[in-house]
Amino acid sequence: MNKLPEITIAFWITKICATTLGETGGDLLAQTLDLGYVLSSVIFLSLFFVAFFIQISAKRYNPLIYWFVIITTSTAGTTISDLMDRTLALGYATGASILALLLVCVLSVWKLSEKSLSVTSVRSVKAERFYWAAILVSNTLGTALGDFLADNSGLGFSGGAMLIGSLLLLIVLAHYFTRISGVVLFWSAFVLTRPFGATFGDYLTKPIDKGGLDVGTTLSSALLFCVMAILVWREYKTVIGKEKTS
């Protein structure tokens, strides 16, 4: 049974909210609460594995469980990327390159094993494991790309978000007006929504003198969580309604 959501506009809006929340939530623990990137990564990875096993054990699609896993991959991706880039001093470009190579490896092994990378074909535990591994790596990669654009490219937080937003718009146009593989477009969009969320999250939280709005990680995380909760609850009610009528 397929335990993944339909790929709709609502899916992408919720995904962007989740990735932005992942950026502000990760920074909340690591920076605002000063737990550091190592301890924060351990905490978020632990939450991810708990959520992952709940998702794997589920018998059908449950939006509350699914999006909880997505949020844990986003928060863990934020702190893991910062751990690589800052604590280990690899730098954004090197960190992003390593993560991009790792994502290619995960997708390649998945393709060889399951013969398809389409999310509509994820109907076994083995395929679902590949799916979540790809998502965790892609969200970590997206954080590194977002930080690279914001800090090293000279675009700043708003400029980085505008660039990624433009690329996402091109993917949408390609979906409707070209014959490019839907699988390629999906994973391209999935990776790019993460740096969009990362740069937008930084734009919300960073001080004004650094190009941000200085909303703060606590308030930003709370607001994003509320928006996420509304979106996921509406989807949950829709799923329950369909199950009752089927």
Secondary structure in CASP SS format (residue, H / E / C, confidence):
PFRMAT SS
TARGET T0000
AUTHOR 0000-0000-0000
METHOD secondary structure of the structure
MODEL  1
M C 1.00
N C 1.00
K C 1.00
L C 1.00
P C 1.00
E C 1.00
I C 1.00
T C 1.00
I H 1.00
A H 1.00
F H 1.00
W H 1.00
I H 1.00
T H 1.00
K H 1.00
I H 1.00
C H 1.00
A H 1.00
T H 1.00
T H 1.00
L H 1.00
G H 1.00
E H 1.00
T H 1.00
G H 1.00
G H 1.00
D H 1.00
L H 1.00
L H 1.00
A H 1.00
Q H 1.00
T H 1.00
L C 1.00
D C 1.00
L C 1.00
G H 1.00
Y H 1.00
V H 1.00
L H 1.00
S H 1.00
S H 1.00
V H 1.00
I H 1.00
F H 1.00
L H 1.00
S H 1.00
L H 1.00
F H 1.00
F H 1.00
V H 1.00
A H 1.00
F H 1.00
F H 1.00
I H 1.00
Q H 1.00
I H 1.00
S H 1.00
A C 1.00
K C 1.00
R C 1.00
Y C 1.00
N C 1.00
P H 1.00
L H 1.00
I H 1.00
Y H 1.00
W H 1.00
F H 1.00
V H 1.00
I H 1.00
I H 1.00
T H 1.00
T H 1.00
S H 1.00
T H 1.00
A H 1.00
G H 1.00
T H 1.00
T H 1.00
I H 1.00
S H 1.00
D H 1.00
L H 1.00
M H 1.00
D H 1.00
R H 1.00
T H 1.00
L C 1.00
A C 1.00
L C 1.00
G C 1.00
Y H 1.00
A H 1.00
T H 1.00
G H 1.00
A H 1.00
S H 1.00
I H 1.00
L H 1.00
A H 1.00
L H 1.00
L H 1.00
L H 1.00
V H 1.00
C H 1.00
V H 1.00
L H 1.00
S H 1.00
V H 1.00
W H 1.00
K H 1.00
L H 1.00
S H 1.00
E H 1.00
K C 1.00
S C 1.00
L C 1.00
S C 1.00
V H 1.00
T H 1.00
S H 1.00
V C 1.00
R C 1.00
S C 1.00
V H 1.00
K H 1.00
A H 1.00
E H 1.00
R H 1.00
F H 1.00
Y H 1.00
W H 1.00
A H 1.00
A H 1.00
I H 1.00
L H 1.00
V H 1.00
S H 1.00
N H 1.00
T H 1.00
L H 1.00
G H 1.00
T H 1.00
A H 1.00
L H 1.00
G H 1.00
D H 1.00
F H 1.00
L H 1.00
A H 1.00
D H 1.00
N H 1.00
S C 1.00
G C 1.00
L C 1.00
G H 1.00
F H 1.00
S H 1.00
G H 1.00
G H 1.00
A H 1.00
M H 1.00
L H 1.00
I H 1.00
G H 1.00
S H 1.00
L H 1.00
L H 1.00
L H 1.00
L H 1.00
I H 1.00
V H 1.00
L H 1.00
A H 1.00
H H 1.00
Y H 1.00
F H 1.00
T C 1.00
R C 1.00
I C 1.00
S C 1.00
G H 1.00
V H 1.00
V H 1.00
L H 1.00
F H 1.00
W H 1.00
S H 1.00
A H 1.00
F H 1.00
V H 1.00
L H 1.00
T H 1.00
R H 1.00
P H 1.00
F H 1.00
G H 1.00
A H 1.00
T H 1.00
F H 1.00
G H 1.00
D H 1.00
Y H 1.00
L H 1.00
T H 1.00
K C 1.00
P C 1.00
I H 1.00
D H 1.00
K H 1.00
G C 1.00
G C 1.00
L C 1.00
D C 1.00
V C 1.00
G C 1.00
T H 1.00
T H 1.00
L H 1.00
S H 1.00
S H 1.00
A H 1.00
L H 1.00
L H 1.00
F H 1.00
C H 1.00
V H 1.00
M H 1.00
A H 1.00
I H 1.00
L H 1.00
V H 1.00
W H 1.00
R H 1.00
E H 1.00
Y H 1.00
K H 1.00
T H 1.00
V H 1.00
I H 1.00
G H 1.00
K H 1.00
E H 1.00
K H 1.00
T H 1.00
S C 1.00
END
